[in-house]
Amino acid sequence: MPSDSVKIVKAKLADEKQILDLERRVWSEQNLSDVADKYDLGSFIRFGYVFVAKHQNKTVGAIIAIRTNKDDVFVGDWVVDKQHRGKQVGRALYQKLMDSVKGTSIITLVSSRYKTSVAAHKKLGFKEKRLIRDAYGVGEKENYHLLYRKNGGMKNDVG
Ligand SMILES: CC(C)(COP(=O)(O)OP(=O)(O)OC[C@H]1O[C@@H](n2cnc3c(N)ncnc32)[C@H](O)[C@@H]1OP(=O)(O)O)[C@@H](O)C(=O)NCCC(=O)NCCS
């Protein structure tokens, strides 16, 4: 468990700006921008599964997921601020998601550039299904790991 000063809670629309700021901070480390759109994020908070890690009222971690057309849960983003990494905050975010979608398999796509995330997912019980080139159809050359954590059956396979 992370330290008592970090609390994992379901995100509210009022958290949206802080989540977007966190995603920008984390993904700018990889020179990525445009990772989330404010309307998409608002929809995920309202209709999907978004949990945040709060430390002294600041959002220092988030996990963003939706239920898919095949009734699995897809994790679209999982981020922890640099200074809070390696302290079980990411695990606690995943645990909260798993607890709230009990009985549902979880899938995610992780770029092979993010070795930390691939390793962390494996420690969290994820298995590798296969590699997918340009998984989001945006013209990237890199491969993505399709990872899944079975909880019942896994119905999705991205073609
Ligand atoms: C991936 C990320 C969210 C993990 O968050 P975190 O709070 O550091 O993770 P935790 O401390 O809870 O660790 C979770 C598990 O992953 C493992 N892990 C964490 N960092 C690791 C690393 N660098 N190498 C190998 N394993 C690692 C931990 O050992 C832990 O497993 P354990 O509890 O069995 O020991 C965080 O590193 C991050 O935001 N990275 C940049 C953004 C990113 O790559 N996001 C993933 C997008 S798909």
PDBQT file of the ligand as one rigid body, heavy atoms in Angstrom, charges set to zero:
ROOT
HETATM    1  C1  LIG A 201       3.917   2.880 -14.937  1.00  0.00    +0.000 C 
HETATM    2  C2  LIG A 201       3.644   3.692 -13.667  1.00  0.00    +0.000 C 
HETATM    3  C3  LIG A 201       2.205   4.227 -13.725  1.00  0.00    +0.000 C 
HETATM    4  C4  LIG A 201       3.813   2.786 -12.438  1.00  0.00    +0.000 C 
HETATM    5  O1  LIG A 201       3.459   3.522 -11.278  1.00  0.00    +0.000 OA
HETATM    6  P1  LIG A 201       4.255   3.347  -9.884  1.00  0.00    +0.000 P 
HETATM    7  O2  LIG A 201       3.483   4.060  -8.836  1.00  0.00    +0.000 OA
HETATM    8  O3  LIG A 201       5.659   3.703 -10.034  1.00  0.00    +0.000 OA
HETATM    9  O4  LIG A 201       4.108   1.765  -9.684  1.00  0.00    +0.000 OA
HETATM   10  P2  LIG A 201       4.165   0.961  -8.306  1.00  0.00    +0.000 P 
HETATM   11  O5  LIG A 201       5.214   1.522  -7.398  1.00  0.00    +0.000 OA
HETATM   12  O6  LIG A 201       2.786   0.837  -7.741  1.00  0.00    +0.000 OA
HETATM   13  O7  LIG A 201       4.623  -0.470  -8.830  1.00  0.00    +0.000 OA
HETATM   14  C5  LIG A 201       3.667  -1.404  -9.351  1.00  0.00    +0.000 C 
HETATM   15  C6  LIG A 201       4.412  -2.682  -9.692  1.00  0.00    +0.000 C 
HETATM   16  O8  LIG A 201       5.253  -2.426 -10.827  1.00  0.00    +0.000 OA
HETATM   17  C7  LIG A 201       6.609  -2.680 -10.505  1.00  0.00    +0.000 C 
HETATM   18  N1  LIG A 201       7.453  -1.630 -11.088  1.00  0.00    +0.000 N 
HETATM   19  C8  LIG A 201       7.340  -0.295 -10.910  1.00  0.00    +0.000 A 
HETATM   20  N2  LIG A 201       8.331   0.354 -11.548  1.00  0.00    +0.000 NA
HETATM   21  C9  LIG A 201       9.094  -0.627 -12.128  1.00  0.00    +0.000 A 
HETATM   22  C10 LIG A 201      10.257  -0.600 -12.918  1.00  0.00    +0.000 A 
HETATM   23  N3  LIG A 201      10.874   0.559 -13.232  1.00  0.00    +0.000 N 
HETATM   24  N4  LIG A 201      10.758  -1.782 -13.369  1.00  0.00    +0.000 NA
HETATM   25  C11 LIG A 201      10.162  -2.963 -13.055  1.00  0.00    +0.000 A 
HETATM   26  N5  LIG A 201       9.038  -3.045 -12.291  1.00  0.00    +0.000 NA
HETATM   27  C12 LIG A 201       8.515  -1.889 -11.841  1.00  0.00    +0.000 A 
HETATM   28  C13 LIG A 201       6.685  -2.637  -9.008  1.00  0.00    +0.000 C 
HETATM   29  O9  LIG A 201       7.737  -3.454  -8.535  1.00  0.00    +0.000 OA
HETATM   30  C14 LIG A 201       5.321  -3.102  -8.553  1.00  0.00    +0.000 C 
HETATM   31  O10 LIG A 201       5.238  -4.503  -8.441  1.00  0.00    +0.000 OA
HETATM   32  P3  LIG A 201       5.380  -5.163  -6.941  1.00  0.00    +0.000 P 
HETATM   33  O11 LIG A 201       4.336  -4.458  -6.099  1.00  0.00    +0.000 OA
HETATM   34  O12 LIG A 201       5.069  -6.602  -7.198  1.00  0.00    +0.000 OA
HETATM   35  O13 LIG A 201       6.748  -4.866  -6.503  1.00  0.00    +0.000 OA
HETATM   36  C15 LIG A 201       4.662   4.880 -13.557  1.00  0.00    +0.000 C 
HETATM   37  O14 LIG A 201       5.962   4.377 -13.629  1.00  0.00    +0.000 OA
HETATM   38  C16 LIG A 201       4.493   5.938 -14.658  1.00  0.00    +0.000 C 
HETATM   39  O15 LIG A 201       3.636   6.835 -14.563  1.00  0.00    +0.000 OA
HETATM   40  N6  LIG A 201       5.317   5.838 -15.710  1.00  0.00    +0.000 N 
HETATM   41  C17 LIG A 201       5.281   6.799 -16.819  1.00  0.00    +0.000 C 
HETATM   42  C18 LIG A 201       4.004   6.688 -17.631  1.00  0.00    +0.000 C 
HETATM   43  C19 LIG A 201       3.726   5.286 -18.141  1.00  0.00    +0.000 C 
HETATM   44  O16 LIG A 201       4.594   4.619 -18.711  1.00  0.00    +0.000 OA
HETATM   45  N7  LIG A 201       2.455   4.865 -17.948  1.00  0.00    +0.000 N 
HETATM   46  C20 LIG A 201       1.964   3.594 -18.435  1.00  0.00    +0.000 C 
HETATM   47  C21 LIG A 201       1.237   3.848 -19.677  1.00  0.00    +0.000 C 
HETATM   48  S1  LIG A 201       0.668   2.370 -20.408  1.00  0.00    +0.000 SA
ENDROOT
TORSDOF 0
